Amino acid sequence: MLQCTTIDRADPRAAPSAGLVTLFAAATGAIAANLYYSQPLVGLIAPALHLPKPAASLLVTLTQLGYATGLLFLVPLGDLLENRTLIVRLVGATVVALAAAAVSSGWAMFLGAALLIGISSSAVQILVPMAASLTPDAVRGRVVGNVMGGLVFGILLARPFASLIAYAAGWRAVFGLSAVGMAGLALLLRARLPRLTPKADHSYVSLIASLFVLYVTEPTLRRRAAYQCAAFGAFSL
């Protein structure tokens, strides 16, 4: 993903600074964590919002479905639109969604917020290839590995963080604090990320269609997809 043409850097082949790589890693972890805050809190949120027990799993499922929707229909925009602006806008949408979850008065409002949290959190999969595009081949593996490490830490720490905050201040505080954190992150990303404009030599529709073409024509991709599907299913269970 991402064939860049314009980067606001004196030397586009220079490796990104340690500070910028750290920002990428921290941002991906913080954004990805939003996908998992509700998982340990279902037993608190569902009765508080009068959500019937058989439907309580929707609190988690809709967030993941939203994320999948974002991966399919928003992440390809990273090959068409200026990346920094796109990422900041998605993080801004996450702020709105988290705030809505924090003040939800009923289950319908929370479920809608959960769906939007998932959709907007797909920004992490624009940040990762952006980091790769800013990095020369010689150190790209190390940089992308560091960024992915931040993402994994965010996923792993989200559930204990949510449990501790909910124990101390209630489940609404989890989403409220995250909304504040995401607002600060959006400002930081706007100030620190370089501009990156991809080549726009293809249409949005052709990009979406290419996803399915790649799946059909690339056996390695199919195998890796099957592995990760199994791994993610096991992790979620």
C-alpha positions in Angstrom: 0.0 0.0 0.0 0.9 3.7 -0.4 3.0 4.8 -3.3 4.2 8.2 -2.1 5.0 11.2 -4.3 5.1 14.1 -2.0 6.7 14.0 1.5 7.4 17.2 3.5 10.9 16.1 4.4 14.3 17.4 3.1 15.4 13.8 2.4 12.6 11.4 1.7 15.0 8.5 1.9 16.2 9.4 5.4 15.1 7.1 8.2 12.4 8.6 10.4 13.7 9.8 13.8 13.3 7.7 16.9 10.8 10.2 18.2 8.6 9.8 15.1 8.8 6.0 15.2 7.8 6.2 18.9 4.9 8.4 18.0 3.7 5.9 15.3 4.0 3.0 17.8 2.2 4.8 20.6 -0.5 6.1 18.3 -1.3 2.7 16.8 -1.4 1.1 20.3 -3.7 3.8 21.8 -6.1 3.7 18.8 -6.2 -0.1 18.7 -6.9 -0.3 22.4 -10.3 1.3 21.8 -11.4 -1.9 20.1 -11.1 -3.9 23.3 -12.2 -1.7 26.2 -15.7 -3.0 26.2 -14.7 -6.7 26.3 -14.1 -7.0 30.0 -17.0 -4.6 30.8 -19.9 -6.3 29.2 -21.2 -7.5 32.6 -21.3 -3.8 33.7 -22.5 -2.1 30.6 -25.3 -4.4 29.5 -27.4 -4.1 32.7 -26.7 -0.4 33.1 -28.1 0.2 29.6 -30.9 -2.4 30.0 -29.5 -4.5 27.1 -31.0 -8.0 27.2 -28.6 -10.7 28.1 -28.9 -12.6 24.8 -27.8 -9.5 23.0 -25.0 -8.4 25.3 -22.3 -9.8 23.1 -23.2 -7.1 20.5 -21.3 -4.7 22.7 -18.1 -6.4 21.5 -19.2 -7.8 18.2 -20.3 -4.5 16.6 -17.0 -2.9 17.4 -15.2 -5.6 15.6 -17.6 -5.5 12.7 -17.1 -1.8 12.5 -13.3 -2.3 12.4 -13.7 -4.8 9.5 -15.8 -2.3 7.7 -13.2 0.4 8.1 -10.5 -2.0 6.9 -12.4 -2.7 3.7 -13.8 0.7 2.8 -11.7 3.4 4.6 -8.1 2.0 4.7 -7.9 2.0 0.8 -8.4 5.8 1.0 -4.8 5.9 2.2 -3.8 5.2 -1.4 -5.9 8.2 -2.6 -5.9 10.9 0.0 -3.2 12.8 1.9 -2.5 10.5 4.8 -2.0 12.9 7.8 -5.3 14.6 7.2 -7.1 11.3 6.8 -5.6 9.9 10.0 -6.4 13.0 12.0 -10.0 13.0 10.8 -10.5 9.3 11.7 -9.0 9.9 15.2 -11.4 12.9 15.5 -14.3 10.6 14.7 -13.0 8.2 17.3 -13.2 11.0 19.9 -16.8 11.6 19.0 -17.7 7.9 19.2 -15.9 7.4 22.6 -17.6 10.5 24.0 -21.0 9.1 22.8 -20.3 5.8 24.5 -19.4 7.5 27.7 -22.7 9.4 27.9 -25.0 6.8 26.4 -28.4 6.7 28.1 -29.6 3.6 26.3 -28.2 0.5 24.6 -29.1 1.7 21.1 -26.9 4.8 21.4 -24.0 2.7 22.9 -24.2 0.2 20.1 -24.1 2.9 17.5 -21.1 4.4 19.2 -19.4 1.0 19.4 -19.8 0.6 15.6 -18.3 4.0 15.0 -15.4 3.3 17.4 -14.6 0.2 15.3 -14.9 2.0 11.9 -12.7 5.0 12.9 -10.1 2.8 14.7 -9.2 1.4 11.3 -6.8 4.5 11.3 -4.2 2.2 12.7 -3.9 0.4 9.4 -3.2 3.6 7.7 -0.5 4.6 10.2 1.4 1.3 9.7 1.9 1.6 5.9 2.5 5.3 6.3 5.4 4.5 8.6 6.7 2.0 6.0 6.4 4.5 3.2 8.5 7.1 5.1 11.3 4.5 5.7 14.1 3.4 3.3 14.3 -0.3 2.5 17.4 -0.9 4.6 15.6 -0.2 8.0 12.0 -0.7 7.0 11.6 -4.1 8.7 12.9 -2.7 12.0 10.7 0.4 11.9 7.5 -1.5 11.0 8.3 -4.1 13.6 8.6 -1.4 16.3 5.3 0.2 15.2 3.5 -3.2 15.2 5.0 -3.8 18.6 3.2 -0.7 19.8 -0.1 -1.9 18.3 0.2 -5.3 20.0 1.0 -3.7 23.4 -2.2 -1.5 23.0 -4.3 -4.6 22.3 -2.8 -6.5 25.3 -3.0 -3.6 27.8 -6.5 -2.5 26.8 -8.4 -5.1 28.8 -6.5 -4.7 32.1 -6.6 -0.9 31.7 -10.4 -0.9 31.2 -10.9 -3.2 34.2 -8.8 -1.1 36.5 -10.4 2.2 35.5 -13.9 0.7 35.7 -13.2 -0.7 39.2 -12.0 2.8 40.3 -14.4 5.1 38.6 -17.0 3.1 36.6 -17.2 1.9 33.1 -18.2 5.3 31.6 -14.9 6.7 32.8 -13.0 4.3 30.6 -14.5 5.7 27.4 -14.4 9.3 28.7 -10.7 9.1 29.5 -10.0 7.5 26.2 -11.9 10.3 24.4 -9.8 12.9 26.1 -6.6 10.9 25.2 -7.7 10.6 21.6 -8.3 14.3 21.3 -4.8 15.0 22.5 -3.4 12.4 20.1 -5.2 14.0 17.2 -3.6 17.3 18.0 -0.2 15.6 18.4 -0.5 13.7 15.1 -1.5 16.9 13.2 1.5 18.7 14.6 4.1 15.9 14.2 3.2 13.7 11.3 4.7 14.7 7.9 2.4 15.1 5.0 2.3 12.1 2.6 0.4 12.3 -0.7 0.1 9.0 -2.6 -0.1 8.7 -6.4 -3.7 9.0 -7.4 -3.5 6.9 -10.6 -6.4 4.7 -9.7 -10.0 5.1 -8.6 -11.6 4.1 -5.3 -13.7 1.4 -6.9 -10.6 -0.2 -8.6 -8.8 -0.2 -5.2 -11.7 -2.0 -3.5 -11.9 -4.5 -6.4 -8.2 -5.1 -6.2 -8.6 -6.5 -2.7 -10.6 -9.5 -4.0 -8.3 -9.9 -7.0 -5.3 -10.2 -4.8 -7.0 -12.8 -2.6 -7.9 -14.9 -5.6 -4.5 -14.7 -7.3 -2.1 -14.8 -4.3 -1.9 -18.2 -2.5 0.5 -16.8 0.1 -2.1 -14.2 1.0 -4.8 -16.8 1.4 -2.7 -18.9 3.7 -1.7 -16.0 5.8 -5.3 -14.8 6.0 -6.3 -18.3 7.2 -3.6 -18.3 9.9 -4.5 -14.9 11.2 -8.2 -15.6 11.1 -7.6 -18.6 13.4 -5.2 -16.7 15.6 -7.5 -13.7 16.0 -10.5 -16.0 16.7 -8.5 -17.8 19.5 -7.4 -14.5 21.0 -11.0 -13.2 21.0 -12.3 -16.3 22.6 
